[in-house]
């Protein structure tokens, strides 16, 4: 029997820097998530495209990025492309039109395809003519303002507008967003219509306050945070196109989805914050044992360690600005600076670069690979199954940590992330199966 494994996001609560003080504090709302699936037997070479897109998204390629430096609700999310992206639903306009959007903590803009987008293919579009509350936002010249947003995997362009936007019972009116009229082919999959950016305003191409941040500013959250509980379907055989992906909780956490204490970690860059950025740093490593009850209770022991450990031993990796890490739910893999990634694989016997997959490494598939990353003085293990992307040869498998920077100098201290920590890590927190 195949089991789907659920994991609590290791750095569970993404905490807003603006503290709200609402007069009334309603309970959290929990939103189910969904995820679209792909075959586990698909070629590992597909991850080369993931890596290229990620380098472009975070500025480690030749692409110039067009971006700027009271209640709790749980929402189910969709699992897309077998732990590749997580999807929620958003409603826009009057009467409301509902769409699936990628939930992306590595960007800050909200956009959906519009009926005027002739390059959007079969993407379900928003029809502005059917909303009585839609308003376009004009530029200083008096014409409708046009916006171009670049991502690693493509770009979109369209008109800046504002309308009533709702998710899981929370509403912002008006919320600026982009009515997309041009979109790179393949940017979205299936019936997904857009992206909901969950990072900070400083990163928004539209310069608009993100939906979640407006809810915090307006005191609609009981606690100035949101959290994810992510599903893991990587090992499912012949998974359906979409399947349950976990829960996104707006305005707090869901104590029924985890045991133990939540680890709160301060943002590494906060003047103003753009990404959910933490510093990869050493401290105390936790080891776990099973308490032997029906529910898995984890007992911790601690020892000193560096920001990265492999097979229980510390690996020397850069610190300071060269350890800045963006936590990105819209990313599949883990990307890091060249020196650090090479050091990780040098600590794995039998590893080597993957031919024709620049920046990737392979290791013997029968290795019980134990890799941990540390944030805020605590080490978080990555599941060996999540580290293994699949076979490159009959006996070698590609690793999920890849060289993001390809030899670029990461010591400049410009405040940009040099690590990008995606779903490979986020679904791998300590958990019961």
C-alpha positions in Angstrom: 0.0 0.0 0.0 1.2 3.5 -0.8 1.0 6.1 1.9 1.1 9.8 1.5 3.3 11.4 4.1 2.4 14.8 5.6 5.0 17.1 7.0 4.9 20.3 9.1 7.0 23.1 7.5 10.2 23.0 9.6 10.2 26.8 10.0 6.5 26.6 10.6 5.3 30.1 11.0 6.1 32.8 8.6 5.8 35.7 11.0 4.9 39.2 9.8 7.2 42.0 11.0 4.2 44.3 11.4 2.3 43.5 14.6 -1.4 43.9 14.4 -3.6 44.8 17.4 -7.1 44.0 16.5 -9.9 44.5 18.9 -11.4 41.2 18.1 -9.3 38.1 17.6 -11.2 35.4 15.7 -9.8 31.9 15.5 -7.4 30.8 12.7 -8.7 29.5 9.4 -7.2 26.4 7.8 -7.2 26.2 4.0 -6.8 22.8 2.2 -4.1 22.8 -0.4 -3.8 20.8 -3.6 -0.9 19.6 -5.7 -0.6 18.4 -9.3 1.3 15.1 -9.8 3.8 13.8 -12.3 5.4 10.3 -12.7 8.2 9.4 -10.4 9.7 7.6 -13.4 10.0 10.8 -15.4 13.6 11.6 -16.5 15.7 13.3 -13.9 16.9 15.7 -16.7 13.7 17.7 -16.1 15.3 19.1 -13.0 17.8 20.9 -15.1 15.0 23.2 -16.2 14.0 23.7 -12.5 17.5 24.8 -11.7 17.7 27.1 -14.7 14.4 28.7 -13.7 15.6 29.2 -10.1 18.9 30.8 -11.1 16.9 33.3 -13.2 14.4 33.9 -10.5 17.0 34.9 -8.0 19.4 36.7 -10.3 22.1 34.0 -10.7 21.9 34.0 -14.5 22.1 36.6 -17.3 18.4 37.3 -17.0 17.6 40.8 -15.6 14.8 40.6 -13.1 12.0 43.2 -13.2 11.3 43.3 -9.4 11.9 45.5 -6.4 14.2 45.1 -3.7 -7.8 39.0 14.0 -8.4 35.7 12.2 -6.8 32.3 11.6 -8.0 30.2 8.7 -6.9 26.9 7.3 -7.1 26.3 3.5 -6.6 23.0 1.8 -3.9 23.2 -0.9 -3.4 21.1 -4.1 -0.3 19.0 -4.7 1.0 19.7 -8.2 3.6 17.8 -10.2 4.4 15.4 -7.3 5.7 17.9 -4.7 6.7 20.5 -7.3 4.3 23.3 -6.4 1.4 23.9 -4.0 -1.9 25.4 -5.2 -4.7 27.3 -3.4 -7.9 29.0 -4.6 -8.6 32.7 -4.8 -11.8 34.6 -5.7 -11.7 37.9 -7.6 -14.4 40.4 -8.6 -18.2 40.9 -8.1 -19.7 38.4 -8.5 -16.7 36.3 -7.5 -14.8 34.3 -10.1 -12.7 31.6 -8.5 -9.3 30.4 -9.7 -6.4 28.1 -8.7 -3.1 29.9 -8.0 0.4 28.8 -7.1 1.2 29.8 -3.5 4.7 31.3 -3.8 6.7 32.6 -0.8 9.5 33.6 -3.2 7.5 36.3 -5.0 5.1 39.1 -4.0 2.7 39.8 -6.9 -0.8 38.6 -7.5 -1.8 38.0 -11.1 -4.2 35.9 -13.1 -4.7 35.3 -16.8 -7.4 37.5 -18.4 -9.8 36.9 -21.2 -7.6 39.3 -23.3 -4.6 36.9 -23.1 -4.3 35.1 -26.4 -1.0 33.4 -25.5 -2.4 31.8 -22.3 -3.7 28.7 -24.1 -6.2 26.7 -22.1 -5.5 28.6 -18.8 -8.9 29.5 -17.2 -9.1 33.3 -17.5 -10.6 36.1 -15.3 -13.2 38.1 -17.3 -13.0 41.7 -16.2 -16.2 42.6 -18.1 -18.1 40.3 -15.7 -17.0 42.2 -12.5 -18.9 45.3 -11.5 -16.1 46.3 -9.1 -13.0 46.1 -11.3 -10.9 49.2 -11.8 -7.8 49.7 -13.8 -5.0 51.7 -12.3 -3.6 54.5 -14.5 0.0 55.5 -14.8 1.1 59.1 -14.5 0.4 59.6 -18.3 -3.2 58.8 -17.7 -3.1 55.5 -19.5 -3.7 52.1 -17.9 -0.4 51.1 -16.2 1.3 48.1 -17.8 3.3 45.6 -15.7 5.9 43.1 -16.7 6.9 40.4 -14.2 9.8 38.0 -14.8 10.2 34.6 -13.2 12.8 32.0 -13.6 10.4 30.0 -15.8 9.1 32.8 -17.9 7.3 36.1 -17.7 3.9 37.7 -17.8 2.7 41.2 -18.9 -0.6 42.9 -18.5 -2.6 45.8 -17.0 -2.5 46.8 -13.3 -6.0 46.7 -11.8 -7.7 46.4 -8.5 -10.8 44.5 -7.4 -12.3 42.6 -4.5 -10.0 39.6 -3.7 -10.9 36.8 -1.2 -9.2 33.7 0.0 -10.6 31.4 2.7 -13.1 33.9 3.9 -10.6 36.8 4.1 -11.3 39.8 1.8 -9.2 42.7 0.7 -11.1 45.5 -1.2 -9.5 46.8 -3.3 -6.5 44.5 -3.9 -4.1 45.5 -6.7 -3.2 42.6 -9.1 -2.2 42.1 -12.7 -4.6 41.3 -15.5 -2.2 39.2 -17.6 -2.5 39.6 -21.4 0.8 38.0 -22.3 2.4 34.9 -20.8 5.3 32.7 -21.6 4.2 29.2 -22.8 4.5 26.6 -20.1 4.7 29.0 -17.2 1.5 27.5 -15.7 0.3 23.9 -15.8 -3.2 22.5 -16.2 -6.1 24.6 -14.9 -3.9 26.9 -12.7 -4.7 30.6 -13.6 -2.0 32.6 -11.8 0.3 33.1 -8.9 -0.3 34.4 -5.4 2.9 36.0 -4.1 3.4 35.5 -0.3 6.7 37.4 0.2 6.9 41.1 1.1 5.9 44.4 -0.6 9.6 45.3 -1.3 9.8 42.5 -3.8 6.6 43.3 -5.7 6.9 44.5 -9.3 3.5 46.2 -8.9 4.7 47.9 -5.7 1.4 46.8 -4.3 1.0 45.5 -0.7 0.6 41.7 -0.9 -2.8 40.2 0.0 -1.5 38.6 3.2 0.3 41.7 4.3 -2.8 43.8 4.0 -4.7 41.4 6.1 -2.0 41.8 8.8 -2.1 45.6 8.5 -5.9 45.6 8.8 -5.9 43.4 11.9 -7.8 40.6 10.3 -5.4 37.9 11.6 -5.6 36.8 15.2 -1.8 36.3 15.0 0.5 38.0 12.5 1.6 34.8 10.9 0.7 32.1 8.4 1.9 28.5 8.2 2.0 25.5 5.9 1.5 21.8 6.5 2.7 20.2 3.3 1.9 16.8 1.8 4.6 14.5 0.5 3.7 12.3 -2.5 7.1 11.9 -4.1 7.1 8.1 -3.9 3.5 7.5 -4.9 3.1 5.1 -7.9 1.0 6.5 -10.8 -0.3 9.5 -8.8 -3.4 11.4 -10.0 -2.9 14.6 -11.8 -3.9 16.6 -8.7 -4.2 15.4 -5.1 -4.5 16.8 -1.6 -1.4 18.9 -0.8 -1.8 19.8 2.9 -3.1 22.9 4.6 -2.2 26.6 4.7 -3.2 28.3 7.9 -3.8 32.0 7.7 -3.5 34.0 11.0 -1.8 31.3 13.1 -1.0 27.6 13.3 -2.9 24.4 13.6 -1.9 22.6 16.8 -3.5 19.4 15.6 -1.0 19.0 12.8 2.2 18.9 14.9 3.7 17.9 18.2 6.4 19.7 20.2 7.3 23.4 20.1 7.4 25.7 17.1 10.8 27.2 16.3 10.6 30.9 15.6 13.6 32.3 13.6 14.2 36.0 13.0 14.5 37.2 9.4 18.1 37.8 8.3 17.3 40.9 6.3 14.5 43.2 7.5 15.1 46.8 6.3 12.7 46.4 4.7 12.2 42.6 4.2 11.7 41.3 0.7 12.1 37.5 0.9 11.4 35.2 3.8 15.2 35.1 4.3 17.0 33.2 7.0 20.7 32.6 7.6 22.0 29.1 7.3 23.9 28.8 10.6 25.3 26.3 13.0 24.3 25.6 16.6 22.8 22.5 18.2 21.9 19.4 16.3 18.9 17.5 17.4 18.7 13.7 17.3 15.4 11.9 17.7 14.1 8.7 19.1 10.7 7.1 18.9 8.7 7.2 22.1 6.9 4.0 21.0 3.3 5.2 21.2 0.7 5.2 18.5 1.5 8.9 17.8 5.2 9.5 17.1 6.7 11.7 19.8 10.2 12.9 19.1 12.7 13.1 21.9 15.7 15.5 21.2 19.3 15.4 22.1 21.7 18.1 21.1 25.3 18.6 20.0 27.3 21.3 18.2 27.3 21.3 14.4 27.8 23.7 11.4 25.0 25.0 9.1 25.1 21.8 7.0 25.8 18.2 8.2 26.3 15.1 6.0 26.1 11.7 7.5 26.2 13.3 10.9 29.4 15.2 10.3 29.7 19.0 9.9 30.5 20.3 6.4 32.4 23.6 6.0 30.1 26.1 4.2 30.3 29.9 3.9 28.7 32.0 6.6 27.3 35.6 6.8 26.0 37.1 3.6 27.0 33.9 1.8 24.6 31.9 3.9 21.4 34.0 3.3 18.6 31.6 2.4 15.2 32.3 0.8 12.4 30.0 2.0 10.4 29.4 -1.2 7.3 27.2 -1.4 7.2 27.8 -5.2 10.5 26.0 -5.7 11.1 22.2 -5.9 14.8 21.9 -5.1 17.5 23.3 -2.8 20.1 25.6 -4.5 23.3 26.7 -2.9 26.6 28.4 -3.6 29.2 26.4 -5.5 31.7 25.9 -2.7 29.1 24.7 -0.3 27.4 22.3 -2.7 30.8 20.8 -3.7 31.6 20.4 0.0 28.4 18.6 0.6 28.9 16.0 -2.2 32.6 15.6 -1.3 31.4 14.3 2.0 29.4 11.6 0.2 31.5 8.6 -0.9 31.2 7.8 -4.6 29.6 11.1 -5.6 30.4 13.0 -8.8 29.1 15.7 -11.1 26.3 14.6 -13.4 27.2 14.8 -17.1 24.9 17.0 -19.1 23.2 18.3 -15.9 25.2 21.4 -15.0 25.4 22.1 -11.3 24.0 18.6 -10.3 25.7 15.8 -8.5 25.1 12.1 -8.3 25.8 9.5 -5.6 25.3 5.7 -5.2 21.6 5.0 -5.0 22.0 2.6 -2.1 23.5 5.3 0.1 21.3 6.1 3.2 22.0 9.8 2.7 21.5 11.9 5.8 21.7 15.6 5.1 20.6 18.4 7.5 20.3 22.2 7.2 20.4 24.5 10.3 18.5 27.6 10.9 18.2 29.5 14.1 20.5 27.2 16.0 18.6 23.9 15.3 19.3 21.3 12.7 16.5 20.0 10.4 17.0 16.7 8.6 16.1 16.2 4.9 14.5 12.8 4.2 16.8 10.5 2.1 13.8 9.9 -0.2 13.5 13.6 -0.9 17.2 14.0 -1.5 17.0 11.4 -4.2 15.7 12.8 -7.5 16.0 9.5 -9.4 18.5 7.4 -11.4 21.1 8.9 -13.6 22.6 5.5 -14.2 21.7 2.0 -13.0 23.5 2.6 -9.8 23.8 6.4 -9.4 21.0 8.9 -8.4 20.9 12.7 -8.7 20.8 14.7 -5.5 18.2 17.4 -4.8 20.8 20.0 -3.7 22.3 21.7 -6.7 24.8 24.5 -7.5 22.7 27.6 -7.8 25.5 30.2 -8.4 27.8 28.2 -10.8 30.9 29.8 -9.5 29.7 33.4 -9.1 31.1 35.5 -6.3 28.6 35.3 -3.4 30.6 37.5 -1.0 29.3 40.9 -2.2 26.9 41.4 0.7 24.1 42.8 -1.5 21.4 41.2 0.7 20.2 38.7 -2.0 19.8 35.0 -1.2 22.6 32.6 -2.2 20.6 29.6 -0.9 17.1 28.9 -2.1 15.3 26.3 0.1 12.4 24.7 -1.6 10.0 21.8 -1.1 12.7 19.2 -0.9 13.5 20.6 2.5 10.0 21.9 3.5 8.3 18.5 3.4 11.2 16.8 5.2 10.7 17.9 8.8 10.6 15.3 11.6 7.3 13.5 11.2 5.5 10.3 11.8 4.6 8.1 8.8 
